[in-house]
Amino acid sequence: MHKLSHFVLLLLLVFGSVRVSFAALTIDITQGIDGALPIAVVPFAWTGTAPAQGATIEAPENIAAIVASDLRRSGRFAPVPTSDLLGRPSHGSEVNYTAWRTLGVDNLVVGQIKPLADGTYEVQFQLLDMFKAEQLVGYKIRSRRSNLRRTAHQISDLIYKALMGVQGAFDTHISYVTVTKNRRNEKVYRLAIADSDGYNEKIILETKSPLMSPSWSPNGLQLAYVSFSRGRPEVYVQSILTGQAKRVAAFKGINGAPSWSPDGKKLALTLSKDGNAEIYIYDLSQGTTRRVTRNSAIDTEPVWLPDASAIIFTSDRGNGPQLYQVEVNAQGATGRPKRLTFEGSYNARASVSPDGKFIAMVHRIEGSYRIAVLERATGYLRVLTESRLDESPSFAPNGSMIIYATEYKNRGVLAAVSVDGRARQRLQLSRGDVREPAWSFFKQK
């Protein structure tokens, strides 16, 4: 299936009609990191009993398995298979550090799940250093049954932070667009969100009209996206909690590529309401627009820098799609756009790392479209992927991974790659195609 970047789609919208075609996630680790840290995650002890018989029953969620899977997916850890564990301690006081060191593990995770009288659960865990014979981190977390998977992701985040020095991104969400066919052979488009590991998928919107360019609000409570429900591209903002959607950009011509400002009060958009595809800033509370670019070329795919000082966008003003940066303030642009990419004839669809140091993009090399990362300080460009048609990169909120869309066995799937290119994984649905991924921000406290 031929895949369209937003830049190519805009060309078609400008110069002719277009039929947009996009094609429970499972995750395959396709490449781990050599030298990943060995770690053992022991199945958590369950202290619950069945009231009638008094017999031990299974815990409602296998938290240890979720934690081990999270750590493995990061590419930074190599969890020991459960069958190779030396024992099943549930507390640090039960651990024989010398014995576990012989297994070659640096760290051990132990814990237990305890049901409480009010129907909630107390989840306790400890991360232990085998060589120092001490606890690195330990918490008790109270959780509802329906929230136990999230509790497991929170534990993974705490472990990742303790060992890597960076906040983990397991307790976050991804959004994506899927397409399947119904019994009438009609395409059905769905805007979905799921946990970062693909579980707990929720359909935010289902329609027979194409959907594209989902973008998370900084607080994680809204998604902006482009819908063709009225026959042309229009931008909507929809509440995750209520499902209520508001059309925010329905001007004549193109309305596309929404990107939230860091404060969540504005959207950067591509609009052609004044005759040409340009970058605008839309104020959500006032309903007003400010034009940012003025050029006869196509300007599209805007994204903000984390400090909101500038917008990076794709433009063909240099006789081919390249990335540019324009400084902005409350009144709009404050200077001329500056070109950022020079290597190759095609660089588009930027995503900026949370610390602002890197820009992920779609980079064409030898006829293939790959995901590449540009280091802003040095201008060094690193190609991360090896597929033929990769698109729509989106940084994890801790900057460690990039999720993107690609093809596998003639189907649209998602994939993720570490920023250094050393760890890779593939995410795919049991049916249909999946495209347009976007990784949420950290959940606000």
Helices and strands as residue ranges (DSSP letters): H 6-15, E 26-31, E 37-41, E 45-46, H 63-73, E 77-79, G 82-84, G 92-94, H 97-101, E 107-115, E 121-129, E 134-143, G 145-147, H 148-164, E 173-181, E 187-195, E 202-207, E 211-216, E 222-227, E 234-239, E 245-249, E 255-260, E 266-271, E 278-283, E 288-291, E 299-304, E 310-315, E 322-329, E 332-333, E 338-339, E 347-352, E 358-365, E 368-375, E 381-383, E 391-395, E 401-408, E 411-418, E 424-428, E 433-439
